Amino acid sequence: MKKVYGDASVALDGLLFDGMTIAAGGFGLCGIPELLIAAIRDAGVKDLTIASNNAGVDDFGLGLLLQTRQVRKMISSYVGENAEFMRQYLANELELEFNPQGTLAERKRAGGSGIPGFYTRTGVGTIVAEGKEHKEFDGETYILERGIVADLSIVKAWKADTTGNAVFRKTARNFNPPAAMCGKVCVLEVEQIVEPGALDPDTIHLPGIYVHRIIQGQHEKRIEQRTVRAA
């Protein structure tokens, strides 16, 4: 089955619709699928629910979709670094479901593994636990968290072979593997595409079974905050 596509818009053809749920990899601006995000913006789909640790910054990453008001709800851990994200949330223009980072990662991994839910102590006694089932185990209170199954996953890797086996570079791995797992369809953007067999099987972070479409492109690799020492 062909998995390599010419560009982001072609790879997303037939996958986008209003009201869909998208799981996105990345942490801040590290390891974000910037080409796919830009293509989603250009496609104009709206009322999106996006499961991502955060929403990039005001003029880059998922922040682009907030600027164009294409996002209805964020499932996230962190709202800092993006003034428009904070403004829309505080003005009740954007629905936000807060998740601790570990819980968000596990919700994606669980959804991709066919696990409908799991119990965790994280968030007990906080706003995170409101409206969720509570259960006692060995004298401790846990809350039930549901696995996330998204209509589409968009992720970014360093290298992949043409069958979708992927390698992430250092901290750019972050939320990308669980995000890739939980989508009904996963589109992967990479810096390099190689032939099958070129990657050491022991170094593969994401098996190709989770990847349906692949694109290769150039990336900006912006720095979220640059601090320099005075001369």
Secondary structure, 3 states (H helix, E strand, C coil): CCCECCCHHHHCCCCCCCCCEEEECCECCECCCHHHHHHHHHHCCCCEEEECCCCCECCECCHHHHHCCCEEEEEECCCCCCHHHHHHHHCCCCEEEECCHHHHHHHHHHHHCCCCEEEECCCCCCHHHCCCCEEEECCEEEEEEECCCECEEEEEEEEEECCCCEECCHHHHCCHHHHHHCECCEEEEEEEEECCCCCCHHHCCECHHHCCEEEECCCCCCCCCCCCCCC
